[in-house]
Amino acid sequence: TRKLGFDAMVFQSYSVPVGNRHNASPAFGNSNIIVSKTLKCGKRSVTPYSGYSWYYAFGPKTRTLTYDQTMAQIPIGVSTPLSKSWGFTAEYNYGLLRWMGVALHYSFSFGKKKS
């Protein structure tokens, strides 16, 4: 078989509300399946990605700040390094919760460099 060069990721996260706890469920979950492929154009690279995401609440679903159903979304985004430490990401989420965002991010590491 021919190698396609796609990367796949599955991740799960949980969160608890910090403010307005009396109006929200005790906890929220987010499950994701993401597929990406890095494309190179000369020295530059860009990584488009997409997948499927579920956002759901644990506990009472009658509270003001809690969704009464699982919110399914399709994230569509692109990420690119700007330098060795800086990067840029833009994402749009299509589904019941439609939103978009951009991020400028900085990466760093702890400890000694391996020689």
N, C-alpha and C positions, 0 to 999 in steps of 0.2 A: 504493500500500500504506500501511497505517496504521502509524505508529511505535509500537512496543511499549514502548520505554524500558528494555530490558534491557541490561546490560553483560556482556561476555564477556572472559575472560582465559585465556591459555595461558602457563604458565611451567615452567621446568626448573631444578632445582638439583642440585648434586653436593656430597658431603661425604666427608671422610676421617676415620677414627677417630683420636683423640688418645690415649686410654688403652686398654689391653688390645689393642694392635695385633696381637699374635701370635694372638689368638682371633677376629679379625674379618677380613672381606674388605678388600682395599686401598682400595676406594671404594664409595660407595652413590649411587644416583640417585633422583630423585623428579620425576615428570612430573604435571602437573595441568591440568585444564580446569575452569574455574569460571564460573558464570553467576549474576548478582545483579541485584537491582532495589531501588532506594531508594524507600521509602514515606514520605510525610510526613503527620503528624497535627498540625496547628497549626504551632507553631514547632519541634517535635521531629521527628527523622527516625530511621528504623531501616532497615538494609539486610540482608535475609535473603539467603543464598547457598547454593548447592549445586553439585555437579559430580561429577567422577571423578578419582581419584588413583591412581598406581602407584608403589610403592616397591620397588626392586630392588638387588641387589648385583652388583658386578663382581669377578671372580676366583673363588677356590675357595669352594664352597658347603658344604664339609664342616666348616668351623670353627664353634666353639661359638656365637659371637655373630653368626652370619650366617643369614639366611633361605634356605632351599633352593628357594624359588619366589618369583615376583613377587607382592607383596602388593597387591591391588586394594582400594580403599576408596571410599566415598561420603561426603564431608564435608557436613555440614548445620550451618549456623551463622547467627548474627545478630551484627551489629556496629552500634554506635550512638555518636555523639559525646556526651560529657558536658559539654564546654565547647569553647572554641576550640582548646585544646591537648590535652585529655584525651579518651580514648575507652574503650569497653568492648566486648569480643568474647567470645562463648561458642560453642563448637563441639563437635559429636559426630561421630565417624567410624565409620561402619558398614562392616564387611567383615571380612577375616581378622584385621586388627589393630584391635580395637575399643577406642577410648579417647575421652575427652572432656577438655576443658580450658576455662579461662577466662583472660582477659588484660585487664589494665588497662594502657593504653598512652598514652605522651606523645609528641607530635609537635613537632618544632622545625625551623628552617631556618637555614642559614648564609648569610652575606653581607648586603648592604644591601637594604632594602626598596625596591621600585620605586615611584616616585611617579606 
